[in-house]
Amino acid sequence: MAFRYLVVSNLDILRYLTVDHVMLARFQFRQSKNFGPL
């Protein structure tokens, strides 16, 4: 049970980090679009 909980929590952390990274990439893309290509 503990191992299963650990795996689930790790997947949750991975999903949260992926969502955070995607949002950051979208924000940076929007900023670069506003200021022209870098």
N, C-alpha and C positions, 0 to 999 in steps of 0.2 A: 504493500500500500504506500509506504513512504517513497519507494522508488518511482511508483506511478505518479505520485503527487509532485515529485521533483521534476519528472519529465514534463508534466503539464505546466508547471510554473516556468520551466525553461522555455517552452513553446510560447507561453504568454509574453515573456520578456522579449523573445525574438520578434514576435508579432508587433509588440509595442515599439521596439527599436526600428523595425522596418517601416511602420507607419510614420514614425517621427522623421526618418530619413527621406521618405517620399514627400512628406509635406515640406521639408526643408529644400529639397530639390525643386519642387514646384515654385516655392517662394523665390529661390535664386533665379530660376528660369524667367519668372515674371519680372524680377528686377533687371535682369540682363536685357529682356525684351524692351523694357522702358528706356534703358540707357544705351540701347544699341548693342550690336555684337561685340564681344570682348576678344 
